Amino acid sequence: MISFIVIGYNEGHKLKTCFKSIYKCVEFNRLPSYEVIYVDSKSDDKSLEIVKEFPSIKAFTILGDCNAAIGRNIGAIEAKG
């Protein structure tokens, strides 16, 4: 299994493009087993609403202090691949 981990803060304007790119990669490489994880750093834009448009994506929101390392670590802990 391959895990794609995406982290972000107020990245709503880029997320659809990012997720579509991941799915094109999966399709092109005929990956049989994968997961997409999004870790949000308390965005106040529409990031989480956009993620909900992709039901197969596992979304997590950081509740405490936020930074990129924390986001990556949460993604890595939750990843199965």
Buried (B, 14 or more C-beta within 10 A) or exposed (E): EBBBBBBBBBBBEEBEEBBEEBBEEBEEEEEEEBBBBBBBBBBEBEBBEBBEEBEEBBBBBBEEEBEEEBBEBBBEEBBEE
